[in-house]
Amino acid sequence: MPIPHDSGGPRKILPREFLYYDEKNVRESIEKYIMEHNEKIFNQIRQRGKEFTTDKVEHQLHQAITDTSGRQDS
């Protein structure tokens, strides 16, 4: 599993303790992941990632556009 920067999409998907925010804590984040990596954490991350499949994201985007375009300004 990569240790991504604490910004953008990864911030919404991965547990915060496996993100880094600057170069100083990259090593700490990697060591934490190695020490705490276990099947339970891995499965939790995989399940969360399944919420962001192409089909689901496209559906949610389409729904948001449809909802927005269906509204009338007052």
HELIX and SHEET records of a PDB file:
HELIX    1   1 GLY A    8  ILE A   13  1                                   6    
HELIX    2   2 ARG A   16  PHE A   18  5                                   3    
HELIX    3   3 GLU A   23  ASN A   25  5                                   3    
HELIX    4   4 VAL A   26  GLU A   36  1                                  11    
HELIX    5   5 GLU A   39  GLY A   49  1                                  11    
HELIX    6   6 LYS A   50  PHE A   52  5                                   3    
HELIX    7   7 THR A   54  SER A   69  1                                  16    
END                                                                             
